[in-house]
Amino acid sequence: MHKPSIRQLKCLQTAISPVWNPWHYWQMFLVSLGLMAALGQGWQPARAQSPQAAPPEIKNVLAQIDAAANKKDVQAVLQYYSPNFTHSDGLTRQTLEQALTELWKRYPNLNYQTELNSWKADGNGILTETTTKITGTQKVGTIEWKLNSTLKSQQRFENQKIVKQEILAEKSLLTSGSNPPVVTLNLPEQVKVGQSFNFDAIVQEPLGNDLLLGAALEEPVKPEGLLKPTIANLELLNAGGIFKVGRVPLTGESRWLSAILVRHNGMTMVTQRLRVTGGKPPAAR
C-alpha cells in the first residue's frame, strides 16, 4: 500500500473531526453511578471492608444492576438514585437520565462490568468504592470505533438510594482502523490547585516512513460541556507523540486531558481525568 500524502491525512482529519467529542467517554462513566449496590442499613462494619467480606446481597445487586445497564434500561438504573442526588461534577438525577439516553443511542452495545473494591458504614449511610469497566463499539459511516474505559468512584447510600458520588479516577481509550497507534499516556491522576504537570502521549511502535498527526485537548469537567461537540485540529508531528506542560488553573476545576494520534491506517484517542484537589498552589522557586 502506498504511503499517504499530507493532503490525504488532512482529508482524514476533516472526516474524523466531527466525531471527536470527549463527552462520549465521560457519559459512559455516568452509568457506573447506577452500577453500585442499593445497600440496606443492616450492615455496620467499623472500617472499610474488602469485597470478600461483603454480604452476598451486595454482590447480587451489583450483578442485577450491571444486567440492567447492559440492557440499556435507563429507568432501571435511575431507581437507585435519590431525588436529591449530587455529584462531584455537578450532575443531577435529571441530567444523568439525559446523558444515559443520549449515550445509549450512540453506543447501543456497551458492556458494563463493575467490581466492588471496598465498603464501610458512614454515619446513617454506607460508602462503597468501585471500579467499572466499559467496552463497546460505535460505527460512524464506514468507520468502527472501539471503546475501552475504566472508572473508579465512591458512592454514598442512604435508605437504599445513591445520594452522592465522587469520581476518583477515569481513563478512556478509543481506537479505529486496522493498525491504531499503541499509545502510553503519562499524566498524574491528581494534582493540587495551581500545580504544573507533564502530559505526554507516546507512540510505542517505530513510525518508519509513516506520517503522524496529533492534537492535545484540555477541558474543564463541567455539566454544561457534556453535550457540546469538541473539534480537534490535528497537526503534523515531528516526534513520536505529544509532549506538553500544563498548569492547573486557580479555579480548581478538574480537567479532561485528551490526546489524538493518527496515521494512515489507524487512529487512537486517549482521555484521562486530572483530578484537582484543594490546597495552596506550590510556592514559586
Salt bridges, closest charged atoms under 4 A:
ASP89 OD2 - HIS87 ND1 3.92
ASP89 OD2 - ARG273 NH2 2.79
GLU102 OE2 - ARG106 NE 3.01
ASP122 OD2 - ARG156 NH1 2.24
GLU129 OE2 - LYS152 NZ 3.48
GLU158 OE2 - ARG156 NE 2.79
GLU166 OE2 - ARG275 NH2 2.38
GLU170 OE1 - ARG273 NE 2.64
GLU205 OE2 - ARG263 NH2 3.35
ASP210 OD1 - HIS264 ND1 2.99
GLU218 OE2 - ARG255 NE 3.12
GLU253 OE2 - LYS222 NZ 3.14
GLU253 OE1 - ARG255 NH1 3.43
